[in-house]
């Protein structure tokens, strides 16, 4: 019998700015709080869980030592429940859901959690965001030799992508402004509220209060101020702090399960995972694999982009969703409809799980059927997921 992997429920924390309201949360505690909220909300017997799979991209300092296992113990889940932590860079949270779903489909698991966490306030970001620099510490001599020593950091790669597709500074900034405005409108309309994990944040003055919205979003974004920002990676470049994702803190988690087991347990699945794909492309450009990953996910199930009602392309930098939209000819009003990581923030390991949560919620809100998520990843990789809302 064919097994179907479904999303039973999905939650996320509000996203905090680096050094902002979530700065006092240890990443293990932030994820533990998210996991316990997810399990309590679903009503699933925790003893039915087979695994907790967690994405975390910067596994240094407080994020070493298997965040997944430590967080599930902190969440009060059974000590007999295993957990593992993976790194697929910016798509780590999405990959965690993929691995959970693949184990479900294989028949080895009936219930598992796919999640992600990142506290960019509390770990050393290392060479990841060095202006004009590379990530030399990450590579051996053979990798560097293969690419003549030219493996740039993500910012310089974003400049290369913008130049290859001919995107102007004005186009990139306009997309950024749109991201903030869409995210602010979605927040004000309450579109994110049902998925948010209740938690307290710490203000600049040290006061503690409930955090009910994403911190980095600018509802009153001024296009003139965005246009006045200086390029970060090249004096004559087009990438600025305004049209790039924000370094942030956050966690997200999804309960993934076999559909028959879900219904037998008296739970209602919210979405079916239709297709999952991972692809790789030029590691110098880094961001282009969203194209082959999306095509692979569509081709695997005989679908076309015209079948997809909503698409989320992670806003690592403005050129990424713009190149995806151009390559597929996709309608602007169906892409990143509630803003993205430029406005909300990009806690690397958690973003894939957050965007899947956001996509399922928006499909339900619109009574739409199919959604696609794709995330570019360091080293020239990308994941893609197609989900179907279960009516």
Secondary structure, 3 states (H helix, E strand, C coil): CCCCEEEEEEEECCCEECCCCCCCCCHHHHHHHHHHHHHHHHCCCHHHCCEEEEECCCCCHHHCCCHHHHHHHHCCCCCCCCEEEECCHHHHHHHHHHHHHHHHHHCCCCEEEEEEEEECCCCCCHHHHCCCCECHHHCCHHHHHHCCCCCECHHHHHHHHHHHHCCCHHHHHHHHHHHHHHHHHHHHCCCCHHHECCCEEECCCCCEEECCCCCCCCCCCCHHHHHHCCCCCCCCCCCCCCCECCCEEEEEEEEEEEHHHHHHCCCCCCEEEEEEEEEECCCCCCCCHHHHHHHHHHHHCCCCHHHCCEEEECCCEHHHHHHHHHHHCCCHHHECCCCCHHHHCCCHHHHHHHHHHHHHHHHHHHCCCEEEEEEEECCCEEEEEEEEECC
